[in-house]
Amino acid sequence: MRDDQASKEVATAAIKMSLTDREEEEVLKKEYDTEDLKVAAVDFGGEFSSSVKKIIERAIVAAKRESVIKDTHTDQGAVAGATKEALSQITDKAIGFNVGGKIGVARRGDHISVAVFFAIGLLHLNEMAIGLGHRAVP
């Protein structure tokens, strides 16, 4: 498989995981397992600015729990960096608001992608946003 194709497939899987409910998440996990893709997902919520650190931590913990990454500085740093990149793409929309959503993490070989799906709250008017980060690890 070409390297750019692997990046696209991992990014697609992370986005799909971030958009699932619990039942869909379990179905996708089984499907991706047969395709040699490791995936994880976890919910989050709170005021954006005070939640950034917690969102990054939740992404790392979920990735370790589902064996997407090993318990190494390199793997944890890759997930943290990809999550921070994904968050930076939606910071302008989310700062100062309450947010809720889901983090999707996917890995195949050297490629790790993290997608964050946000509902950004303003009374009953929610803005939707997705951020995506990618890292390559040895």
Buried (B, 14 or more C-beta within 10 A) or exposed (E): EEEEEBBBBBBBBBBBBBBBEEEEBEEBBEEBEEEEBBBBBBEBBEBBEEBBEEBBEBBBBBBBEBEBBEEEEEBBBBBBBBBBBBBEBBEEBBEEBBBBBBBBBBBBBBBBBBBBBBBBBEEEEBBEBBBBBBBEBE
